[in-house]
Amino acid sequence: MPTKNFLSPEEQEYLQQALRKENRPEVRERILIFLLENDGKNYQEIAQFLGCSPKTVAPQRSTW
């Protein structure tokens, strides 16, 4: 899990603007995940908030 406030203020503002403009639900969900992680929420909390599985929230790990 990333450290709280890992995004710069500029990155936060960019993501918040992108969230307002984006129409694709999967992109909006990914943006929300980044913003919620930046607020210090853990994967379980984010998954519960978004109504998805923790596997959706957790970063995908390469197996090779």
N, C-alpha and C positions, 0 to 999 in steps of 0.2 A: 504494500500500500504506500503510495507516495506521501511525502510530508505535507502537512497542511500549508497552504499558501505557496505552493510550488510554482504557480503562474504569476507572471509579472502583472502589474495593473493594466498594461497595454494589452496583454494576452487575454486577460479577463474581459476587458471591454470589447475586444474583437469577437470573442466567443459569444458574449451577450448580444451583440449586434447580429451575429450570424444566426443565433437562435431565433431572434425576432423575424428574420428574413427567410429562413429556410423552410421549405415546404415538405421535404422528404422526411417521413417519421423516423427512419433509421438513422439519419444524420442528426436530427434533433435529439434523439435519444443519446447518441454518442457525445454530443456537445454537453447535454445535461450531466452525463456521467463525469466528464472532465470537471465541470463546475462544482458538482457535489463532492467529488474527491478533493478538490482544492479547498472546500469548506471543512474538510476533516471527516467526512462521513466514510464509514467502512462499506465494503462490498454488500454486506447483508442489509444495511440500512438503505443503501441506494437501490438495491433490488426491490426491497419492500416499497419504497417510495414510488418507483417507476412501475411496479407491478410486473416485474420480469424475474427471471432466475438469476441467482448470483453468478452462474456461469456466463451469462450475457454480460455482466458487469466486469468480471475479472479479465485481465488481459490474457490474450491467447498466447500460450507458450509454444515455441517451436519444439518439435520432437526429434529434430536431427541436429 
